[in-house]
Structures are given as C-alpha cells and as structure tokens.
Amino acid sequence: MPVTLKPLSEQVIVITGASSGIGLAAARMAADRGARVVLVARNGEALDEIVVGINNAGGRATMVEADVADDDAAERIASHAIDTFGGFDTWVNNAAAALYARLEEVSIAEHRRVFDVGYFGLVQGSLEAARHFKWRFKDGGAGAIINVGSVLSDRAVPVQGAYSAMKHAVRGFTTSLRVELEAEGAPISVTLIKPGAMDTPYPEHSRNKLGKPARVPPVVYDPRLSAKAILFAAEHPKRNLLVGGGGLPIKLSTLMPWIADKGMEALGEGGQTTVTPPAPGTSDNLFEERVDGRIDSNQDNKVRRQSLYLEAQLHPVAATAIISGAVAAAAGAIAYVQKRRHSSTMAAA
C-alpha cells in the first residue's frame, strides 16, 4: 500500500538522543520548519535548556527525561506526546551509547549496555510507534519510523566492535520490521539512516580504553546533513539513506571483504585517536549522563558541509539529469577538441 506522509509543518516528531549531535540537530531543524517536537534524552537539565531555546525562538517543543533502555521508556514517551500534542507522526530512534576498546577488554556489562540503549531501546521505540500509527491512521494517513544506524551497520571496524555489532543488529531489525509492516499493509514508512563519520560529541561521550582521546576517522561530515536526511524521510518514504559519500567505500567493501579487512587493520587505533581531550564533563556517558547540549565536536576536524551523494539519493531525477548533462557537455567538448585537431592536421597537409 502506498504511504503518504504529512508535510513536516503538520507533524509531531519524537526524537530520542536529542540532547546532542544528530538528534539535537534534527530537533532544532524540525522545529525551525514548523514541526512540534518531543525531545528525549537522559540529561534533563540539557533538554530543558534546549526546549526553552526552541520555544523562545518561536518553535513548539516539549521534553521527556528518559533512558530508552528502561522497560517503560517508550510507553512513557508516547503517552507524553499524546497528552501534549494529541499524538505523533514520526518517531526517530537515534539514542546510542558506545565505547572505544578492543573486544577482549569490553566487559559483558558494557556490551549489554551498548545493546540495551542502541538496539533494545530502538526496538521498544519502533514497536511502540507501530502500535500508535496503526491506531492513529486506521482511517487514513501514515506515520514514519526512522532508525539511525551507521555505515558501521554494513562494515565493522576495530576498537568499535561492540558499537558495530549493535548497528548491524539495528539494520537487521529495521529491515525485518519494514517487510512485516509492508506485508500487512500497515500505514507506516520504515527508514534506516546510515551516517558516515559525523562531527558530533560521540567520541567525547564514548567510554574510552585506548589511552588516548578518541575521534572518528575521516572523511568527517556536518551532523546537520544527517538531520536533513532524517527530516526528508519524515516526509518521503525511503528504504535507506547513506549520509556522506565518504562512507560509500565502507558499503562497497562488502564486495571485497578480505581487502577491506586489511584496510581496517591499517586504520586500527591510530586512525581513531587524537590529541584533543574531551571537553570538561563530557567524557564517558555509557552508564550515566554527562554534560550535553552541543551538536558539534570539540575537535579540529576538516568538516564537509555538503554531500553530493546524499543529494543524489534525495533527488535522484535531478541528479541523473545533472550527471547526464555533465557527461553530454564533456562528450561535446571532447568532440570539439578532436574536430579542431583534425582540421589543423588537414590544413597542415
């Protein structure tokens, strides 16, 4: 059944992990475009400040202080959205927790925590959203479930093994959920967003056992590009969106896994560490919240503000026309040069 989603300005959007990085960028961007936003995170103090800022700027936002790993979190979030705004139209599962460490140094408790937040929290949110949408749109309309995976949903990297495994699980669950809902004709769009390396506080927030400050390896992109992809999927049903062409080689590496393994070995710890320490109070939020409220990292990264590959996915017809025009122009230029050379040769003869 074709799914038609509301314009963003008519939507209520739930966003987990909304106190920093991609989630915060998406919340502010959605509010700027007229959506009513429900921000969710553990850090209630940071959320309160963010919500006040959005509302003072003319937006409409509310907050739920919650750990998505808690058994009742998704239900509480949904109830708050219904009580405040009468329901919701899009649910974005963005919350995650991570650590940088060799797998032999990761405890089972740490593994479980990464999965409790990033996978089981996402599962609970997705299923709660699906139940709400089936009821809310039983007589027409549709809702969107948007799950934030990663390029590491396709390819694992060393010293982020637990996080990579969790994001692989997110991809598997999201694909299965989409297929099941489509098979029953449910009025629900299900999208997996796969950001590449983003310039967020992620390395600062992660638990770190490397002995040096962590970073994401280049190429690094502006997290607002991921927010743009999320909000596009809130209005336009999409299966997957990969954010940042720099992540394309990781996706393609599945075609030559043995070569990719060598590349990952070369990346190792050295490619994922820096000399810039985390900002004060931000380090290690695996089990407890830390200082929050920033979209961008505190590191001196060379950040790409645009992604042509993302634009090609959002607007494939226009991208095809541009590429075709560029190819035609190049072919014309080559033909012109060859004709001039031929004319010059004939004149010399």
Long-range contacts (C-beta under 8 A, 24 or more apart in sequence): 1-182, 1-185, 1-187, 3-142, 3-187, 3-188, 3-189, 3-237, 4-141, 4-142, 5-89, 5-90, 5-142, 5-143, 5-144, 5-189, 5-234, 5-235, 5-236, 5-237, 6-89, 6-141, 6-235, 7-235, 8-33, 8-34, 8-35, 8-231, 8-234, 8-235, 9-33, 9-34, 9-35, 10-34, 10-89, 11-35, 11-36, 11-88, 11-89, 11-90, 11-234, 12-36, 12-37, 12-38, 12-81, 12-85, 12-86, 12-87, 12-88, 12-89, 12-90, 13-37, 13-38, 13-88, 13-89, 13-90, 13-91, 13-92, 13-234, 14-38, 14-40, 14-77, 14-78, 14-81, 14-88, 14-90, 14-91, 14-92, 14-125, 14-129, 15-39, 15-40, 15-92, 15-94, 16-40, 16-41, 16-68, 16-77, 16-92, 16-93, 16-94, 16-95, 16-121, 16-125, 17-41, 17-68, 17-94, 17-95, 17-96, 17-148, 18-47, 18-50, 18-63, 18-94, 19-43, 19-46, 19-47, 19-50, 19-292, 19-293, 20-46, 20-200, 20-201, 20-205, 20-292, 20-293, 20-294, 20-295, 21-198, 21-200, 21-201, 21-202, 21-223, 21-294, 21-295, 22-94, 22-148, 22-195, 22-198, 22-200, 22-223, 22-226, 22-227, 22-230, 23-92, 23-94, 23-95, 24-50, 24-293, 24-294, 24-295, 25-223, 25-224, 25-226, 25-227, 25-295, 26-92, 26-94, 26-226, 26-227, 26-230, 26-231, 27-54, 27-61, 28-54, 28-227, 28-295, 29-224, 29-227, 29-228, 29-231, 30-231, 30-234, 31-57, 31-59, 31-60, 31-61, 32-57, 32-59, 33-231, 35-234, 36-60, 36-61, 36-62, 36-85, 37-61, 37-62, 38-62, 38-63, 38-64, 38-77, 38-80, 38-81, 38-84, 38-85, 38-88, 39-63, 39-64, 40-64, 40-66, 40-68, 40-77, 40-95, 41-65, 41-66, 41-95, 41-289, 41-292, 42-66, 42-67, 42-285, 42-288, 42-289, 43-289, 43-290, 43-292, 43-293, 46-289, 46-291, 46-292, 46-293, 49-293, 50-293, 67-117, 67-121, 68-93, 68-95, 68-117, 68-121, 68-122, 68-124, 68-125, 69-113, 69-116, 69-117, 69-120, 69-121, 71-124, 73-121, 73-124, 74-121, 74-124, 74-125, 74-127, 74-128, 75-128, 77-125, 77-128, 78-128, 78-129, 78-132, 82-132, 87-132, 87-136, 88-129, 88-132, 88-143, 89-143, 89-144, 89-234, 90-143, 90-144, 90-145, 90-146, 90-234, 91-125, 91-126, 91-128, 91-129, 91-132, 91-143, 91-144, 91-145, 91-146, 92-146, 92-148, 92-230, 92-234, 93-121, 93-122, 93-125, 93-126, 93-145, 93-146, 93-147, 93-148, 94-148, 94-230, 95-121, 95-122, 96-148, 96-163, 96-166, 97-205, 97-206, 97-285, 97-286, 98-160, 98-162, 98-163, 98-202, 98-205, 98-206, 98-207, 98-286, 99-160, 99-162, 99-163, 99-206, 99-207, 99-208, 99-209, 99-286, 100-159, 100-160, 100-203, 100-206, 100-207, 100-208, 100-209, 100-210, 100-214, 100-272, 101-159, 101-162, 101-207, 101-208, 101-209, 101-210, 102-158, 102-159, 102-161, 102-209, 103-161, 103-162, 105-209, 106-161, 106-162, 106-209, 110-162, 110-207, 110-286, 111-162, 113-286, 113-287, 114-162, 114-163, 114-166, 114-286, 115-162, 115-165, 115-166, 115-169, 118-163, 118-166, 118-167, 118-170, 119-166, 119-169, 119-170, 119-173, 122-147, 122-170, 122-173, 123-173, 126-173, 126-174, 126-177, 126-190, 129-188, 130-177, 130-181, 130-186, 130-188, 133-186, 133-187, 133-188, 134-186, 134-187, 134-188, 137-187, 138-187, 140-187, 141-187, 142-187, 142-188, 142-189, 143-187, 143-188, 143-189, 144-188, 144-189, 144-190, 144-191, 144-233, 144-234, 144-237, 145-177, 145-188, 145-189, 145-190, 145-191, 146-191, 146-193, 146-230, 146-233, 146-234, 147-173, 147-174, 147-190, 147-191, 147-192, 147-193, 148-193, 148-195, 148-226, 148-230, 149-174, 149-192, 149-193, 149-194, 150-194, 150-195, 151-194, 151-195, 151-196, 151-197, 151-242, 151-244, 151-247, 151-250, 151-251, 152-250, 153-192, 153-194, 154-194, 154-250, 154-251, 154-253, 154-254, 155-250, 155-251, 155-253, 155-254, 155-260, 155-264, 156-264, 157-264, 157-267, 157-272, 158-264, 158-265, 158-267, 158-268, 158-269, 159-210, 159-268, 159-269, 159-272, 160-272, 163-206, 178-239, 189-233, 189-237, 189-238, 191-233, 191-237, 191-238, 191-239, 191-240, 191-241, 192-239, 192-240, 192-241, 193-226, 193-229, 193-230, 193-233, 193-240, 193-241, 193-243, 194-240, 194-241, 194-242, 194-243, 194-247, 194-251, 195-221, 195-223, 195-225, 195-226, 195-229, 195-243, 195-244, 195-247, 196-221, 196-242, 196-243, 196-244, 196-245, 196-246, 196-247, 196-250, 197-221, 197-244, 197-246, 197-247, 198-222, 198-223, 198-225, 198-226, 198-243, 198-244, 199-223, 199-296, 199-297, 199-299, 199-301, 199-303, 200-295, 200-296, 200-297, 201-278, 201-279, 201-282, 201-292, 201-294, 201-296, 201-297, 201-298, 202-297, 203-274, 203-278, 203-297, 203-299, 204-278, 204-279, 204-282, 204-283, 204-297, 204-298, 205-278, 205-282, 205-283, 205-284, 205-285, 205-290, 206-284, 206-286, 207-284, 207-286, 208-283, 208-284, 210-269, 210-272, 210-273, 212-269, 212-273, 212-274, 212-275, 213-273, 213-274, 213-275, 213-276, 213-277, 213-278, 214-272, 214-273, 214-274, 215-272, 215-273, 215-274, 215-276, 215-297, 215-299, 215-301, 216-272, 217-267, 217-271, 217-272, 218-246, 218-301, 218-302, 219-244, 219-245, 219-246, 219-304, 220-246, 220-301, 220-302, 220-303, 220-304, 221-246, 221-303, 221-304, 221-305, 221-307, 222-303, 222-304, 222-305, 223-295, 223-296, 224-295, 225-305, 225-306, 225-307, 225-310, 228-310, 228-314, 229-310, 229-314, 232-314, 238-313, 241-310, 241-313, 241-314, 242-309, 242-310, 242-313, 243-307, 243-310, 244-304, 244-307, 244-309, 244-310, 245-307, 245-308, 245-309, 245-310, 246-304, 248-309, 274-299, 276-300
